[in-house]
Amino acid sequence: MAKTALRNARVFDGRGLSEPRTVVIDGPVLGTDPAGAREIDAAGATLLPGFIDAHVHLTEPEQLADLAAWGVTTGLDMACFPASRVTALRSAGPADFRSAGPPAIGPDGMHARIPGMPQSAIVTTVEAAVRFVEDRVAEGSDYVKGVAEAPGDGGPPAEALQALVDAARERGLNTVLHAATPGAYHLAVATGARFVTHVPVIGRIADEDVAAMKAAGQTAVPTLTMMEAALPYFAGAAGDFVANAAALHAAGVEILAGTDANVQPGAPAEIPHGASLHHEFELLAEAGLSPAEILRAATTGPARAFGLTDRGEIRPGLRADLVLIEGDPVADLSATRAIRTVWCAGKEISRA
């Protein structure tokens, strides 16, 4: 793969934009020597690390192309099965892909009605939770996904969820717990899971749960785009999802950008892959995050939190996952939509 030198690019460093400088793409990684490179004049445009969507659902290779077309160079999948599909998608590109495999669910919740959900995903005992984690390790899952539901809502019992988190931690894997009601959020936070995804659409997260999440160093992936799309199911309700994310942010809980992008039967709503992340940015701004915080929530934040040490920043030696946009997204977040070029591991991708 030939070298490319991007001249006169303003680089986002996690806080703001640099003065115009040169960034070298050397094969799949970022290099230092522009000698012999094809040159592109960025003319003062902004160069961002490739975005990471911290909550997607992938079923088809075309969805990886949709992600990349909108600058999302890595998708963190939260329920993909069977294992053969996960294996196939890992090399389907252009966007990169990580997955939990199937989620651990209860017998009577919404997830049990998703078409094709394997019976083995139903976890109701401590022993079943440990077996579930062992199966995910055997399949090569990158992390473990579980579904927390308030007592009586059909999810795994509290002791099974705790065993899931503990067994995953013992095997070096983080756990992501779905929680979409205040009661489910309380249960998820109490397990000490590294990540809690979603926020309640209706009802507020208890102050003590917000404080406990901050104290434990847990991370939230609010998926405000999905929660907004689910609001019509609560006829006449105003919705608390933005306020819940705002409370987490005000308390200093780390927030990552994730959309719940999917085309899955049984989901509350279909969310488009790629384009939806830019709407998530807008909703996170409503929750009080600054543009720089939002950009970090889709770049350095998920890269660090999920252990993706080869991406998330623009510096030599890291993957050449890049998004070149017009404008200054630190001053005007809507500039993230003005995409000129995307590179996935050094390869310029078609946005057709």
C-alpha positions in Angstrom: 0.0 0.0 0.0 1.5 3.3 -1.1 2.2 6.2 1.3 0.1 9.3 1.4 1.0 12.6 2.9 -1.9 14.8 4.0 -0.6 18.4 4.0 -2.1 21.3 5.8 -4.4 19.3 8.0 -5.7 20.6 11.3 -5.5 17.6 13.6 -7.9 17.0 16.6 -5.7 16.1 19.5 -8.5 15.3 22.0 -8.9 18.9 23.2 -8.8 21.1 20.1 -7.3 21.5 16.6 -3.6 21.8 15.8 -2.1 24.3 13.4 -2.0 22.9 9.9 0.5 20.1 9.7 1.4 17.0 7.7 0.1 13.5 8.6 1.6 10.5 6.9 -0.4 7.4 6.0 2.2 4.6 5.6 0.3 1.4 4.7 -2.2 0.5 7.4 -0.6 2.8 10.0 0.4 6.3 10.6 4.0 7.1 9.8 6.5 9.9 10.0 8.4 10.1 6.7 6.6 11.8 3.8 9.4 11.0 1.3 7.9 9.4 -1.8 4.3 9.8 -0.6 1.4 10.8 -2.8 0.5 14.3 -1.5 -3.0 15.6 -0.7 -3.5 19.2 0.3 -6.1 19.2 3.1 -6.2 23.1 2.7 -6.9 23.6 6.4 -9.6 20.9 6.7 -9.9 19.0 10.0 -8.5 15.5 10.4 -10.2 13.4 13.1 -9.4 9.9 14.3 -11.9 7.4 12.9 -15.0 7.3 14.9 -15.9 4.3 17.2 -19.6 3.6 17.7 -19.7 1.9 21.1 -23.0 0.1 20.5 -24.1 -1.4 17.2 -25.8 -4.5 16.0 -24.3 -6.0 12.8 -25.7 -8.7 10.6 -24.5 -8.0 7.1 -21.2 -6.8 5.5 -23.0 -3.9 3.9 -23.5 -2.4 7.4 -19.7 -2.2 7.8 -19.6 -0.1 4.6 -22.4 2.1 5.9 -20.5 2.7 9.1 -17.3 3.6 7.2 -19.1 6.0 4.8 -20.0 8.1 7.8 -16.5 8.0 9.3 -17.2 5.2 11.8 -14.1 3.0 11.3 -14.8 0.7 14.2 -18.1 -0.8 15.3 -18.5 -2.4 18.7 -21.2 -5.0 18.3 -23.4 -5.9 21.2 -25.2 -9.0 20.0 -24.2 -11.0 16.9 -24.8 -14.7 16.4 -24.2 -17.4 15.4 -20.5 -17.6 15.8 -20.1 -18.2 12.0 -21.6 -14.8 11.3 -19.2 -13.1 13.7 -16.2 -14.8 12.0 -17.4 -13.8 8.6 -18.0 -10.2 9.6 -14.5 -9.9 11.1 -13.0 -9.9 7.7 -15.8 -8.3 5.7 -14.6 -4.6 6.1 -14.1 -1.8 5.4 -14.9 -0.8 9.0 -13.3 -2.9 11.8 -15.5 -5.0 14.1 -15.6 -6.3 17.7 -18.4 -8.4 19.1 -19.8 -9.8 22.3 -21.5 -12.7 20.4 -25.0 -13.4 21.7 -26.2 -11.7 24.9 -27.1 -13.3 28.2 -30.8 -12.8 28.6 -33.7 -13.9 30.8 -36.5 -16.2 29.7 -39.3 -13.7 29.5 -37.9 -10.3 28.5 -38.1 -8.6 25.1 -34.8 -10.1 24.0 -36.1 -13.7 24.3 -38.6 -12.8 21.5 -35.9 -11.7 19.0 -36.0 -14.1 16.0 -33.0 -16.5 16.0 -32.0 -15.9 19.6 -30.3 -19.1 20.7 -31.8 -21.0 23.6 -28.3 -21.1 25.2 -28.5 -17.3 25.6 -31.1 -17.7 28.4 -29.3 -17.5 31.8 -31.2 -18.1 35.0 -28.6 -19.5 37.4 -25.1 -18.9 38.6 -23.9 -22.1 36.9 -25.5 -21.1 33.6 -23.9 -17.7 33.8 -20.4 -19.3 34.2 -21.1 -21.6 31.3 -22.3 -18.7 29.2 -19.0 -16.9 29.8 -16.9 -20.0 29.0 -18.8 -20.4 25.7 -18.0 -16.7 24.8 -14.4 -17.2 25.6 -14.3 -20.4 23.4 -15.8 -18.4 20.6 -13.3 -15.6 20.9 -15.8 -12.9 22.0 -14.1 -9.6 22.7 -16.3 -8.8 25.7 -19.5 -10.2 27.3 -23.0 -8.7 26.9 -25.8 -9.2 29.5 -29.3 -7.9 29.8 -30.4 -6.4 33.1 -34.1 -6.1 33.8 -35.9 -4.8 36.8 -37.2 -7.6 39.1 -40.3 -9.1 37.5 -39.5 -7.9 34.0 -38.1 -11.3 32.8 -34.4 -10.8 32.9 -31.7 -13.0 34.5 -31.8 -13.0 38.4 -29.5 -10.7 40.2 -27.2 -13.5 41.3 -26.9 -14.8 37.7 -26.0 -11.3 36.4 -23.4 -10.9 39.2 -21.9 -14.3 38.3 -21.8 -13.3 34.7 -19.8 -10.1 35.5 -17.5 -12.0 37.9 -16.8 -14.9 35.6 -16.0 -12.6 32.7 -13.6 -10.5 34.9 -11.8 -13.7 36.0 -11.3 -14.5 32.3 -10.0 -11.0 31.4 -13.2 -9.8 29.7 -15.2 -6.7 30.4 -19.0 -6.9 30.6 -21.5 -4.6 29.0 -25.0 -4.7 30.7 -28.1 -3.4 29.0 -30.3 -1.4 31.3 -33.3 0.6 30.0 -35.4 1.3 33.2 -34.4 2.7 36.6 -34.8 -0.7 38.2 -32.6 -2.3 35.6 -30.0 0.4 36.0 -29.8 -0.1 39.7 -29.3 -3.8 39.2 -26.6 -3.3 36.5 -24.6 -0.7 38.5 -24.7 -3.0 41.6 -22.9 -5.7 39.7 -19.8 -3.5 39.1 -20.0 -4.2 35.3 -17.4 -2.1 33.4 -20.1 -0.7 31.0 -23.8 0.0 31.3 -25.5 0.7 28.0 -28.7 2.7 27.4 -30.4 5.0 29.9 -34.1 4.9 30.9 -36.5 6.4 28.5 -39.0 7.1 31.2 -38.0 7.6 34.9 -34.8 8.9 36.3 -31.7 7.0 37.4 -31.6 7.1 41.2 -29.0 9.6 42.5 -27.4 6.9 44.6 -26.9 4.8 41.4 -25.3 7.7 39.6 -23.0 8.2 42.6 -22.2 4.5 42.8 -21.4 4.4 39.1 -19.0 7.3 39.4 -17.3 5.8 42.5 -16.8 2.5 40.8 -15.4 4.0 37.7 -18.1 2.5 35.5 -18.8 3.8 32.0 -22.1 4.7 30.4 -23.1 4.3 26.8 -26.5 6.0 26.8 -27.5 5.3 23.1 -29.7 8.4 23.1 -30.6 7.9 19.5 -32.3 4.6 20.3 -34.0 5.9 23.4 -35.4 8.8 21.4 -36.7 6.4 18.8 -38.3 4.3 21.5 -40.2 7.2 23.0 -43.4 6.7 20.9 -43.9 3.4 22.8 -44.7 5.7 25.8 -47.6 7.6 24.4 -47.8 11.1 25.7 -44.6 10.9 27.9 -42.0 13.6 27.6 -39.0 11.3 28.1 -36.2 11.4 30.6 -33.4 10.0 28.4 -31.5 13.2 27.8 -31.9 14.2 31.5 -30.5 10.9 32.6 -27.4 11.3 30.4 -27.0 14.8 31.7 -27.1 13.6 35.3 -24.4 11.0 34.6 -22.3 13.6 32.8 -22.7 16.2 35.6 -21.6 13.5 38.1 -18.4 12.9 36.1 -19.4 9.4 34.9 -17.5 8.6 31.6 -19.8 8.6 28.7 -19.2 7.0 25.3 -21.0 7.6 22.0 -23.1 4.6 20.9 -26.2 4.4 18.8 -27.7 0.9 19.0 -27.7 0.9 15.2 -29.6 -2.1 13.9 -32.0 -3.5 11.4 -33.0 -6.3 13.7 -36.6 -7.6 13.9 -37.9 -7.3 17.4 -35.9 -4.1 18.2 -37.9 -1.0 19.3 -36.7 0.8 16.2 -34.4 0.5 13.3 -31.4 2.9 13.6 -29.3 3.5 10.5 -25.6 2.5 10.7 -23.1 5.3 10.5 -25.4 8.3 10.0 -27.0 7.8 13.4 -23.7 8.5 15.2 -23.9 12.1 14.1 -27.3 12.4 15.6 -26.0 10.9 18.8 -23.5 13.7 18.9 -26.4 16.2 18.8 -28.3 14.5 21.6 -25.1 14.3 23.7 -24.7 18.0 23.2 -28.3 18.4 24.6 -27.1 16.4 27.6 -24.4 19.0 28.3 -21.3 17.5 26.8 -19.0 19.9 25.0 -18.0 19.3 21.4 -14.5 18.2 22.5 -16.0 15.8 25.0 -18.3 14.4 22.4 -15.5 13.9 19.9 -13.5 12.1 22.6 -16.5 10.0 23.4 -16.3 8.6 19.9 -12.5 8.3 19.6 -10.0 8.2 22.4 -12.7 7.3 25.0 -14.0 4.0 23.5 -10.5 3.1 22.3 -9.1 3.3 25.8 -12.1 1.8 27.6 -12.4 -1.2 25.3 -8.6 -1.8 25.2 -8.2 -0.9 21.5 -4.7 0.4 22.0 -3.9 0.7 18.3 -6.5 3.4 17.5 -8.5 6.4 18.7 -5.7 9.0 18.2 -3.7 10.4 15.4 -0.1 9.6 16.1 2.7 7.5 14.4 2.4 3.8 14.8 -1.4 3.7 15.3 -3.9 2.4 12.7 -4.5 4.9 9.9 -8.3 5.2 10.7 -9.0 8.8 9.7 -11.9 11.2 8.8 -11.2 14.4 6.9 -14.0 16.9 7.3 -14.6 20.5 6.3 -15.0 23.0 9.1 -14.1 23.1 12.8 -16.1 20.5 14.8 -14.9 21.9 18.1 -16.6 25.2 17.3 -19.5 23.6 15.4 -20.2 20.0 16.0 -22.4 19.7 12.8 -19.1 19.9 10.8 -18.7 16.1 11.5 -21.3 15.5 8.8 -19.2 17.4 6.2 -17.0 14.4 5.4 -14.5 14.7 2.6 -12.5 11.5 2.9 -12.4 8.4 5.2 -9.5 6.0 5.6 -9.9 2.6 7.2 -6.4 1.1 8.1 -4.9 3.3 5.5 -7.3 2.4 2.7 -9.3 5.3 1.3 -12.9 4.1 1.1 -15.7 4.9 -1.3 -18.6 6.9 0.1 -20.9 6.1 -2.8 
